[in-house]
């Protein structure tokens, strides 16, 4: 005799099928859009710590993605995306079309240029060839040497990690005419100090009472949660669309969602220094440790770039508070203004070259009313990168290959 299935079982099956069908449709939708590809960092990240000599720094001290990996990066809710670009990594897992091996050594007919920084050098938002360091490959030197311009840059890197990247480069680039370019951004300063940023991975400056400040490296290893998260993103376009295009992944940086994402919840829960602006009278300790970060960084770079020629060939590109350029009624960030003024003065005293983008951007905006970042992203757009490349070329007396 036929026995009727209980209603709750039938309802459960129908609901499951409905959810499955909806998921398949959404997955297809995310693949057609297309969802952004994921460029995962190689783990583990490990390095000797504390770092007492630049000769101790190896490639393992750099944040890297898989060498030669490539994909499409998009950002925005629906096509046409404000940001859609093809990105490719080089031989050491950095987003540049020029392999690191092409700038090492001391080839007489090559002028090596290495740009070091954070997400502004990584520049996921524009093609490698359209970044300021990519555009420099369109030039030749004043004595007709071939420019080989490469980069080391990862989102989240502060001054302390820039220094470690420069140490690594110093072990391999032996050309005495080599050019080092550092991009200096608003959050580079205090986040270089151990305990002053929400995430503590990679290089940091550890302040000590006796003034013998250390350069330490905080290793990062793969965990079960990280492996699961990467597995889901690798095989599900829907998860990538939610994480990257709709920015749902930002919830992972908030308490209590960080517990699921395997991020350091206690640091996130108690962290407030990620707010760019603050008053020196109300938060003097933040200003002081930021000044100290600049002091440590510049003094260590001077040791690496230990001749007047090398120091002159060390260029700092200092970003501007662009909102105050677009809107004359917008007050400039007190924190960034004081930090950048302090950094620029100290860098010039050491004999380094400084390109202050504040006046450059302001002059261009007054004439053209064009912004230097995306409508949905604060990083430099192709125009911003182009202007920076032109400023570097003028400083180094480079000329376009076609001229």
C-alpha positions as CSV (number, residue, x, y, z in Angstrom):
1,X,0.0,0.0,0.0
2,X,1.3,3.5,-1.0
3,X,2.5,5.5,2.0
4,X,2.3,9.3,1.8
5,X,5.5,11.1,2.6
6,X,5.3,13.5,5.5
7,X,4.7,17.1,4.5
8,X,7.8,18.4,6.3
9,X,10.0,16.1,4.2
10,X,8.4,17.3,1.0
11,X,8.7,20.9,2.0
12,X,12.4,20.4,3.0
13,X,13.1,18.8,-0.4
14,X,11.4,21.6,-2.3
15,X,13.2,24.3,-0.3
16,X,16.5,22.6,-0.9
17,X,15.9,22.3,-4.6
18,X,14.8,25.9,-4.7
19,X,17.9,27.1,-3.0
20,X,20.1,24.9,-5.2
21,X,18.5,26.2,-8.4
22,X,18.8,29.8,-7.2
23,X,22.5,29.3,-6.3
24,X,23.2,27.8,-9.8
25,X,21.5,30.8,-11.5
26,X,23.4,33.2,-9.4
27,X,26.7,31.3,-10.0
28,X,26.0,31.5,-13.8
29,X,25.1,35.2,-13.4
30,X,28.4,35.9,-11.6
31,X,30.4,34.1,-14.2
32,X,28.8,36.0,-17.1
33,X,29.3,39.4,-15.4
34,X,32.3,38.5,-14.9
35,X,33.2,38.4,-11.3
36,X,36.7,39.5,-10.3
37,X,39.4,36.9,-10.2
38,X,41.2,36.3,-6.9
39,X,44.9,36.8,-6.6
40,X,45.8,34.9,-3.4
41,X,49.0,35.6,-1.5
42,X,51.5,32.8,-1.2
43,X,51.6,31.3,2.3
44,X,53.5,30.8,4.5
45,X,55.1,34.3,4.6
46,X,58.2,33.9,6.7
47,X,61.4,35.7,7.2
48,X,64.3,35.9,9.8
49,X,63.4,38.2,12.7
50,X,64.6,40.5,13.9
51,X,66.4,41.7,10.8
52,X,69.8,42.9,11.7
53,X,71.4,43.1,8.3
54,X,70.0,43.6,4.8
55,X,71.9,40.5,3.6
56,X,69.6,38.4,5.7
57,X,66.5,39.4,3.6
58,X,65.4,36.8,1.1
59,X,62.5,36.5,-1.3
60,X,60.5,34.8,1.4
61,X,60.4,38.2,3.1
62,X,58.2,39.6,0.3
63,X,54.5,39.3,0.0
64,X,53.9,37.4,-3.3
65,X,51.3,35.8,-5.4
66,X,52.0,32.8,-7.6
67,X,54.6,33.7,-10.2
68,X,53.2,34.2,-13.7
69,X,49.6,34.1,-12.4
70,X,47.1,36.3,-14.2
71,X,43.4,37.2,-14.3
72,X,40.8,39.9,-14.6
73,X,40.2,42.4,-11.7
74,X,36.8,44.1,-11.7
75,X,35.2,46.4,-9.2
76,X,31.7,47.6,-9.3
77,X,28.2,46.2,-8.8
78,X,27.1,45.8,-12.5
79,X,28.7,46.1,-15.9
80,X,30.0,48.3,-17.3
81,X,32.3,48.2,-14.3
82,X,34.1,51.4,-13.4
83,X,37.2,49.2,-13.0
84,X,38.0,46.2,-15.2
85,X,41.5,45.3,-16.0
86,X,43.8,42.4,-16.8
87,X,46.6,41.8,-14.3
88,X,49.7,39.5,-14.5
89,X,52.4,38.7,-12.0
90,X,56.1,38.5,-12.8
91,X,58.8,36.0,-11.8
92,X,58.7,37.0,-8.1
93,X,54.9,37.3,-7.9
94,X,54.6,41.1,-8.3
95,X,52.2,42.9,-10.6
96,X,54.5,44.2,-13.3
97,X,55.4,43.1,-16.9
98,X,59.1,43.3,-16.2
99,X,60.7,40.4,-14.4
100,X,62.9,41.1,-11.4
101,X,65.7,39.2,-13.1
102,X,65.8,41.9,-15.8
103,X,66.8,44.6,-13.3
104,X,69.4,42.6,-11.3
105,X,73.1,42.7,-11.9
106,X,75.0,45.6,-13.4
107,X,74.4,45.6,-17.2
108,X,76.1,48.6,-18.8
109,X,73.3,49.3,-21.3
110,X,70.5,49.1,-18.8
111,X,69.2,51.6,-16.3
112,X,67.2,49.6,-13.7
113,X,64.3,51.3,-11.9
114,X,62.5,49.6,-9.0
115,X,59.3,51.1,-7.6
116,X,58.4,50.0,-4.0
117,X,55.2,50.6,-2.2
118,X,51.7,49.3,-1.2
119,X,48.5,49.0,-3.2
120,X,49.3,52.2,-5.1
121,X,52.3,50.4,-6.6
122,X,50.4,47.0,-6.9
123,X,47.8,49.0,-8.8
124,X,45.2,46.3,-9.3
125,X,42.9,49.0,-10.8
126,X,45.0,49.6,-14.0
127,X,46.9,47.4,-16.4
128,X,50.5,46.9,-15.6
129,X,51.6,48.9,-18.6
130,X,49.5,51.9,-17.4
131,X,51.0,52.1,-14.0
132,X,53.6,54.8,-13.4
133,X,56.3,52.2,-13.2
134,X,55.0,50.4,-16.3
135,X,54.9,53.7,-18.2
136,X,58.6,54.4,-17.4
137,X,59.5,51.5,-19.8
138,X,58.4,53.8,-22.7
139,X,61.4,56.0,-22.0
140,X,65.2,55.8,-22.4
141,X,67.8,57.6,-20.3
142,X,69.5,60.8,-21.2
143,X,72.6,58.8,-22.3
144,X,70.4,56.4,-24.3
145,X,70.3,53.5,-21.9
146,X,67.3,51.1,-21.9
147,X,64.9,51.6,-19.1
148,X,63.9,48.4,-17.2
149,X,61.3,49.5,-14.7
150,X,59.9,46.8,-12.3
151,X,58.1,46.9,-9.0
152,X,57.6,45.3,-5.6
153,X,54.3,46.4,-4.0
154,X,51.4,44.8,-2.0
155,X,48.3,46.2,-0.5
156,X,48.8,47.0,3.2
157,X,52.5,47.4,3.1
158,X,53.8,50.3,5.3
159,X,57.2,52.0,5.5
160,X,58.7,49.1,7.4
161,X,57.9,46.6,4.7
162,X,59.1,49.1,2.0
163,X,62.4,49.0,3.8
164,X,62.5,45.2,3.7
165,X,61.7,45.2,0.0
166,X,64.5,47.7,-0.6
167,X,66.9,45.4,1.4
168,X,66.0,42.5,-0.8
169,X,66.5,44.6,-3.9
170,X,69.9,45.8,-2.6
171,X,71.1,42.3,-2.4
172,X,70.6,41.8,-6.1
173,X,70.7,45.1,-8.0
174,X,74.3,46.0,-8.2
175,X,74.1,48.8,-10.9
176,X,75.4,52.0,-9.1
177,X,73.1,54.1,-11.3
178,X,70.0,52.2,-10.2
179,X,66.9,54.2,-9.4
180,X,64.6,53.3,-6.4
181,X,61.2,54.9,-6.2
182,X,59.0,54.8,-3.1
183,X,55.3,55.8,-3.1
184,X,54.4,57.5,0.2
185,X,50.7,57.3,1.2
186,X,48.7,58.6,4.2
187,X,48.6,55.3,6.1
188,X,52.3,54.5,5.7
189,X,53.5,56.1,8.9
190,X,51.9,54.8,12.2
191,X,51.1,51.4,10.6
192,X,54.8,50.8,10.4
193,X,55.0,50.6,14.2
194,X,54.3,47.3,15.9
195,X,50.9,47.3,17.5
196,X,49.6,50.3,15.6
197,X,47.7,48.6,12.8
198,X,44.8,46.2,12.8
199,X,46.8,43.5,11.0
200,X,50.3,42.5,12.0
201,X,51.9,40.6,9.2
202,X,55.2,41.3,7.5
203,X,57.7,44.0,8.5
204,X,57.2,46.3,11.4
205,X,59.4,48.7,13.5
206,X,59.5,47.7,17.2
207,X,60.2,50.6,19.4
208,X,62.4,50.0,22.4
209,X,63.0,52.1,25.6
210,X,66.7,52.2,24.9
211,X,66.3,53.6,21.4
212,X,67.8,50.6,19.7
213,X,64.6,50.1,17.6
214,X,64.3,46.8,15.8
215,X,63.1,45.7,12.4
216,X,61.0,42.6,12.9
217,X,59.1,40.4,10.6
218,X,55.8,38.8,11.7
219,X,55.3,35.5,9.8
220,X,52.0,34.4,8.4
221,X,50.9,30.8,8.0
222,X,48.0,29.2,6.2
223,X,45.2,28.0,8.5
224,X,42.2,25.7,8.0
225,X,39.9,28.7,7.7
226,X,42.2,30.4,5.1
227,X,42.3,27.1,3.1
228,X,38.5,26.8,3.1
229,X,38.0,30.5,2.2
230,X,40.5,30.2,-0.7
231,X,38.9,26.9,-2.0
232,X,35.4,28.5,-2.1
233,X,36.7,31.6,-3.9
234,X,38.7,29.6,-6.4
235,X,35.7,27.5,-7.5
236,X,32.8,29.9,-6.9
237,X,32.4,33.0,-9.1
238,X,29.4,34.0,-6.9
239,X,31.6,34.1,-3.8
240,X,34.2,36.2,-5.7
241,X,31.5,38.6,-6.9
242,X,30.1,39.0,-3.3
243,X,33.6,39.5,-1.9
244,X,35.2,41.8,-4.4
245,X,32.5,43.4,-6.5
246,X,29.9,44.0,-3.7
247,X,32.7,44.3,-1.1
248,X,31.0,41.9,1.3
249,X,34.4,40.8,2.3
250,X,34.8,44.0,4.2
251,X,32.6,42.5,6.9
252,X,35.5,40.1,7.7
253,X,37.4,43.1,9.0
254,X,34.6,43.9,11.5
255,X,33.9,42.3,14.9
256,X,32.5,39.6,15.3
257,X,32.6,38.5,11.7
258,X,36.4,38.3,12.0
259,X,36.0,35.2,14.1
260,X,34.6,33.3,11.1
261,X,37.2,34.8,8.7
262,X,40.1,33.8,11.0
263,X,41.4,37.4,11.4
264,X,42.9,38.8,14.6
265,X,39.6,39.9,16.3
266,X,41.1,41.4,19.4
267,X,43.2,43.8,17.4
268,X,40.3,44.7,15.2
269,X,37.9,45.1,18.2
270,X,40.2,47.5,19.9
271,X,41.7,49.3,16.9
272,X,40.8,52.8,16.1
273,X,44.0,54.2,14.4
274,X,42.8,53.3,10.9
275,X,40.9,56.7,10.8
276,X,43.2,58.7,8.6
277,X,42.7,62.1,10.3
278,X,43.2,63.0,13.9
279,X,44.3,66.0,15.9
280,X,47.8,66.2,17.3
281,X,46.5,67.9,20.5
282,X,44.0,65.0,21.0
283,X,46.3,62.1,19.9
284,X,49.8,63.3,20.3
285,X,51.2,59.7,20.7
286,X,50.0,58.8,17.2
287,X,51.8,61.7,15.7
288,X,55.0,61.0,17.7
289,X,55.2,57.3,16.7
290,X,54.5,58.3,13.1
291,X,57.4,60.8,13.1
292,X,59.6,58.1,14.6
293,X,58.6,55.7,11.8
294,X,59.8,58.2,9.3
295,X,63.0,58.7,11.2
296,X,63.8,54.9,11.3
297,X,62.8,54.4,7.7
298,X,64.9,57.2,6.2
299,X,67.9,56.5,8.3
300,X,67.9,52.8,7.2
301,X,67.3,53.7,3.5
302,X,70.3,56.1,3.8
303,X,72.5,53.1,4.9
304,X,71.3,51.1,1.8
305,X,71.7,54.0,-0.6
306,X,75.1,54.9,0.8
307,X,76.5,57.3,-1.8
308,X,75.4,60.8,-2.9
309,X,74.6,59.4,-6.4
310,X,72.4,56.6,-5.0
311,X,70.6,59.0,-2.6
312,X,69.9,61.4,-5.4
313,X,68.6,58.4,-7.4
314,X,66.2,57.5,-4.6
315,X,62.9,59.2,-5.3
316,X,59.9,59.5,-2.9
317,X,56.6,60.1,-4.6
318,X,54.5,61.8,-1.8
319,X,50.7,61.6,-2.4
320,X,48.4,64.5,-1.7
321,X,45.2,64.9,0.2
322,X,43.3,64.9,-3.1
323,X,39.9,65.8,-1.6
324,X,41.2,69.2,-0.5
325,X,42.4,69.7,-4.1
326,X,38.9,69.0,-5.6
327,X,37.0,71.0,-3.0
328,X,38.6,74.2,-1.7
329,X,36.2,74.1,1.2
330,X,37.5,70.7,2.3
331,X,40.1,71.0,5.0
332,X,43.3,69.1,4.5
333,X,43.9,66.2,6.9
334,X,45.9,67.5,9.8
335,X,47.6,64.2,10.4
336,X,48.6,63.6,6.8
337,X,49.7,67.2,6.3
338,X,52.0,67.2,9.3
339,X,53.4,63.7,8.5
340,X,54.1,64.5,4.9
341,X,55.7,67.8,5.7
342,X,57.9,66.2,8.3
343,X,58.8,63.3,5.9
344,X,59.6,65.6,3.0
345,X,61.9,67.9,5.1
346,X,63.8,64.9,6.5
347,X,64.1,63.1,3.2
348,X,65.6,66.3,1.5
349,X,68.0,66.7,4.4
350,X,69.3,63.2,3.7
351,X,69.9,64.1,0.0
352,X,67.0,62.0,-1.3
353,X,64.8,63.3,-4.2
354,X,61.2,64.2,-3.4
355,X,58.4,64.7,-5.8
356,X,55.5,66.3,-3.9
357,X,52.3,65.5,-5.8
358,X,50.2,68.1,-4.0
359,X,51.3,71.0,-6.2
360,X,51.4,68.8,-9.3
361,X,47.9,67.4,-8.9
362,X,46.5,70.8,-7.9
363,X,47.9,72.5,-11.0
364,X,46.5,69.8,-13.3
365,X,43.1,69.9,-11.6
366,X,42.8,73.6,-11.8
367,X,43.4,73.4,-15.6
368,X,41.5,70.3,-16.5
369,X,39.0,69.5,-13.7
370,X,39.9,65.8,-14.0
371,X,40.2,63.6,-10.9
372,X,43.1,61.2,-10.3
373,X,41.2,58.3,-8.8
374,X,38.1,56.2,-9.7
375,X,34.5,56.9,-8.8
376,X,34.4,53.8,-6.7
377,X,38.0,53.5,-5.6
378,X,40.5,55.9,-4.0
379,X,43.6,54.6,-5.8
380,X,45.2,56.5,-8.7
381,X,43.5,55.9,-12.1
382,X,45.4,55.8,-15.4
383,X,45.6,59.7,-15.4
384,X,47.1,59.8,-12.0
385,X,49.7,57.2,-12.9
386,X,50.5,59.0,-16.2
387,X,51.1,62.3,-14.4
388,X,53.4,60.7,-11.9
389,X,55.4,58.9,-14.6
390,X,55.8,62.2,-16.4
391,X,57.1,63.9,-13.2
392,X,59.6,61.1,-12.6
393,X,60.7,61.3,-16.3
394,X,61.3,65.1,-15.9
395,X,63.2,64.6,-12.6
396,X,65.5,61.9,-14.2
397,X,65.8,63.7,-17.6
398,X,64.3,60.7,-19.4
399,X,63.0,60.9,-23.0
400,X,60.4,59.0,-24.8
401,X,61.6,56.3,-27.1
402,X,59.8,57.8,-30.1
403,X,61.6,61.2,-29.7
